Each structure stands twice: as structure tokens, then as C-alpha cells.
Amino acid sequence: MTEILVGTKKGLFVLDGDVENGFEVKARALPGQAVEYARRDPRSGRYLASVTSWFYGGRIWVTDDLAGEWEEASGIALPEDGDASLARIWVIQAGEADAMLYAGGDPGCLFESKDGGLTWELNRGLWDHPTRPDWTPGGGGLCLHTIVPWPGDPDRLMVAISAVGVWLSDDRGASWRYSNSGIAPEYLPEEARDVPAQHCVHNVRRSPARPERLFMQFHGGVYRSDDAGATWIDIGDDTALSSDFGFPIVVDPADPDSAYVIPLIGAEDRTTPGGAVRVWETRDAGATWVARGDGLPERDAYLTVLREAFDSASEGATLELYFAATSGDVFGSANAGATWAPVATHLPPVLSVRTL
């Protein structure tokens, strides 16, 4: 059995079941609130949810019991001596140190918790970076949406910000350096493409089987790094994929050559190309791509799949894949994308999917 946390514009839904026998709604929490992202910390069992309020902006709520009460975590706030406001928290990620959690938000901010998510503080190394005045937002804001720890090493951390790019730290976030070498921001005027911190990265995932291997979905293109993010290689364009634009990306934990993307029509439309829903798979590190769509809508399905609305469980031949759309539809595969089936329908617009 698999549990799936589905963050929607109208609360958190917890699905339970399997692809073959179907899923049911096990629980619903935070009704009526926009749950940008939710996860359970496997170390403590605690649930954490990022909630965006039209009045208060981004906040994190926690509970140790889905049937119990949620409480608001403290410390999710920007410095009072500035004029920036916290629009939202995009993602929550477990760190490598005991009880360490990270949260990324807009405007380009990173929060840290050392007590399992109850209290947080702003990472000043990134917030006070001297290049910050030159940072520009992407279409979704100046969002820190990707947090990628290094397995077994709490000192090494990667984050990605739209539309700034990839940042690396080797000292637990005390200092940061940008790492966008090889990425081509072709949406910019040619004379502006060499600016180091103007890269609209959409998502990055690390291969657990080979930590120096990373896959990136960019604003235009899919990239791979074989040197822990120091340099990037373009592995997906319009000739290999139905579109080089998209948001989510997933890797197979057992295979560093395997990754999955869901292409969308470029920035103006952001729907599935031609109305056919397809998940594209590479098994050779991006040399070739294959469309997987058996069981997915084939026509007149102009879906939008957001950045955090694609996740996986297990690995290898038993890899499970789950994604959802702003239409409220959730789809799943129990065989690494070979076949698909509906998991849930008629939910509110889905913002995120996270398996347990």
C-alpha cells in the first residue's frame, strides 16, 4: 500500500491504496486553505504542510497525528527591518543532520529547522548574498523551489531559485556560490545570456545511486550534471521531446541513468502538447527519450502539471510514479511508467504530490 499526500488549493488530501486496486481518500486536513506542499518526515513521522494565506503569506503547519490538531510552526518570517514580504513556502525537504529540515520560499529565501520543523530560522548566508539585488523573479515569483541535500554529508547542499539558478554550499549554508555553467537561457536577449545569476531553473533531482549525477528541468531544455552541479549538459530539446519546457522531474533511485519529465507547451500556454498526456522517460542519461502514455488521456486533455506535482515510490522494476494536474486528476503507474491508471479525480486544483 502507498500513501500519497496531495496538496491542493482547497486543503490537503491523503490517498491510500495501490494502482491495481485503487485509492481512497484516507484523510483530509486544512480544508479551504491552499496547501502548496506537504510531506512526512520519515525520521519522526511528523507531517508538515506549507500553507499560503492571502493575508499572512507563506506559513508551515505541523502535526504528529493526521486525525489530531495542526499547529503553526514559528520563525517562518523575513527580517522586520526590510521591506520584503514572504509570499509562499514552495517546498520542505529533510536534511542529512538529525532533525534538520529545510524550507524554500519566495522571495528566494531558505529557512532551516533543527528540531523537526517546530521552529525555523532564516539562512542568512543566502539571504545576505551580495548578488541578491541583481536577482529577478520568474513567472511564479522569486521562488526557491528546489532543495537537494548530499546523501550522508550534512555540509553539502544545493538549492535552485527561479529565475536565478543553481546555488551550492559546502559549509551547511554559511556561504554559497552559483553554478549555472553550461545552461543556456535562450529566452533572454543574446546580450544578457552571460549574466551568471539569471537562469530560470524549474526543478533539480539527484540520483541516490550516484550522488554526483543530477537531472534538471529548465525553462527551455532538460539538463544533466555528472559533477555534482559544477557543469551542466543539455540532454533534451524539441527534437528529442514533445517540448523542452516543463516543471517536474523524477529520477529512479536505483538507476542513475533513468529520469522522467512531463513536457508542457512553452511559457505562454503551459498545457500538455497536442492535448495528449505523456510522461517521457530516459534510460540512458538523456541520450534518448521515449514517451509513456498507455492508460493516460490521448486527446483533448490540455492538462497543467505543476513543479511539485510528480513523485515516485520504490525503485527499479517496481518503481511507482504519481503525478497530478490542476484539473484535480491524479494518475499512477506501478511499473515504472509502462502503464498508467487514474488514482483520483475531481479533487481541487493540485499543487503538489508527495509519496510516503
Secondary structure, DSSP 8 states (H G I E B T S, - for coil): -EEEEEEETTEEEEEEEETTTEEEEEEEESTTSEEEEEEE-TTT--EEEEEEETTTEEEEEEES-TTS--EE-B-----TTSS----EEEEEEE-SSTT-EEEEEETTEEEEESSSSSB-EE-HHHHT-TTGGG---BTTBSEEEEEEEETTEEEEEEEEEETTEEEEESSTTSS-EE--TT---TTS-GGGTT-TT---EEEEEEETTEEEEEEEEETTEEEEESSTTSS-EEEE-TTTSS-SEEEEEEE-TT-TT-EEEEEE-TTTT-S-GGG---EEEESSTTS--EEE-TTS--SS------TB-EEEES-GGG-EEEEE-TTS-EEEESSTTSS-EEEE-S-S-EEEEEE-
